[in-house]
Amino acid sequence: MPKKVDHEQRRTRIAEALWGIAASRGLEAVSMREVATAAGMSIGLVQHYFASKDEMLLYATVLLRDRLSERLRRGLAGMGSAAPREVLRALLVTLLPLDAEARTETLVGVAVFIRALNDETLAARYREGQAQLAAVVAGCLEGLAADPGAAADALLALVDGLASGLLLGHHAPERAISILDQQISRMTESSVRLTE
């Protein structure tokens, strides 16, 4: 009886091999041959699933977005009755590279961002993902900030900066979370004062 092949599992394994290379050496170091070696596959098998490096990269960005969504779901699990401010904090903390999984995903995200500066297809995908994330954060800020959209953009910019500091070792995790908590407090307290 022939062995049943899980094609999606193979595509995921290829994408994760690409992530490993991109996280450690950047996207410019990614080649079909390097990915095949890292995935423990022949180059022919990798080419069976992806005709080019760009096609492989696009799939890897879809998988990256799915993994981020899953990480956010895990970070927000059990928060159904939590106050909106606590949900906002949990969401933003989950975006920080505080563990190995989040660190790898953040490094790959940075590599994709750099590539997107000169690749309109990736840039459009990146902008779409950022807009979706900003909308989620703005939704959490309804009733907490005078301008939820602007507050969401400011908090996401802060998270990006803190993530860079964490990746470089400039901030310890506790310090990054403390800075984030201070900014959330400032934004939400000033909004409460404006509505009184």
Disulfide bonds with the S-S distance in Angstrom:
none
